[in-house]
């Protein structure tokens, strides 16, 4: 949700219809593992009102709903109409809302939510301090939030320049978040979870060419092709890549006392 500028908006408009075909996002074993982690960290029950900010095509939300069977629809917020168009057929369980993150948390609809979820999108937020300030005001009476961040991409077969760019951006985002959490007097727990799985090399190259992570937005086609050649040279003609995916699960609630300074439990 990178302030949904023209380049980002154009990107999601192009890949919106095929986004669900990326095995990285749609593998059912991975989705089951990931959804179970979300449910446990947020302590979700059927009576909760869940909002996924930056939901994309709501793949994970559909899986969560099957496991929980909510009494009310999941609110799915995303600034990309192309991504939201994939969930129209699930309108019986999902309310799609075409807004940016900042627009939504400043709307009256956000007041009804008691469980907020943000998967791999916090680095896209324009004016992160303002966004967390508003979330802090919303986290009252047992309300809570979960932010997930990919801890590292080193467990992926990436070319060197992409890996370096990703790590630099991820480290900057996490550092900024920690400072904001403390300044906003938030109770934060950060846990790391790892999932190992395999993916076909041809499919992974397809995902790279389609810029499946936002760091790839800044790479042109030639740079990506050179990167793929670098990977092929390093790994040879392997048909399957063994992926080690490390994810940070950041659970947040407001403690709202007068002692000053939030509480942070780090990995």
Secondary structure, DSSP 8 states (H G I E B T S, - for coil): --TT-HHHHHHHHHHGGGGGG-HHHH-HHHHHHHHHHHHHHHT--TT--EEEET-TT-HHHHHHHHHH--SS-EEEE-S-HHHHGGGGGGTTTEEEE---HHHHHTSGGGGG-SEEEEES-GGG-SSHHHHHHHHHHH--TT-EEEEEEEEESTTS---HHHHHHHHHHHHHHHHHHHHHHHHTTEEEEEEEEEEEEEEEHHHHHHHHHTT-SGGGGGS-HHHHHHHHHHHHHHH-S-SEEEEEEEEEEEEEEE---SS-S-EEE--
